[in-house]
Amino acid sequence: MAGIRTNRLQFEPDNDETMNNDISLRDYFAAKAMQSIISQKEIHDSREWVDCAWISYQVAEAMITVREKVESK
């Protein structure tokens, strides 16, 4: 990971392939939340995947809100 730049993260590949993907901090947090959720729950159908995605982005929003409050102190 190259580092945090004003709510954006840039990831560098661990191998020889090039990867120029910028994802938002919200997407990064949501991906981490989803990873945690699916590691603890067996998901059986597409509705559950959609619910998992919604919850993941709600967690990401909460993390960003708290982060902004902490940074403003």
N, C-alpha and C positions, 0 to 999 in steps of 0.2 A: 504494500500500500504506500503510495507516494506521500499521502498526508491529507489533512483537512484543509480545504480552501473555501471559506465563506459558504458553508452549507453544501459543498460539493466534495465528493471523494473521487480520486482517480486511482484505479487499480492497475498495477503492473503485473504482467504474467510471470509465473514462476518457471516457464519453459521458453523455448525458442520462438513460439508463436507470438505474433504481435497482437495486442489487444488495446484498442483506443476507446474503451467504454468509460464514459463519465456517468455516474449515477448520482442521484440526489442523496443527501443524508437521510431523508425520509425513506427512500427506497432501501438504503442500506440497513436502517433500523428495522424496517418491515421484514426484510429478508432474514435478519437475525431472529426476530420474533417468530416468524413462520418456522424457521429451522427448529427452534425450541418447542413450538407447539406440536409439530409433526413427529418430533422425537419422543413425545409423551403420549401420543394418541394415534390409534389406527384409523385412517380415513378410508371410508368405503365407497363413497359416491361423489359425484361432481358438486352436489349441493354443499357437502361438508368442506370441499376444497374452497368454494366461494366464501363460506363462512370463515374459514381459516384465514383467507386473504383479507377479508374485512377486519377481522380482529387484529391481524398483524399490522395493518395500517393505523388502526386506532391506538395500538401500543406505540407505534412510531410517532404519531402526533403527540401523545402524552410525553414521550421522551424529549421531543423537540421543545415542547412548552416548558418543561422543567429545565432543560439545557439553557434556554434563553433567559429564564429567571436567574439561574446560577451565574451566567455570564454577565448579567447586568448589575450584579452586586459588587 
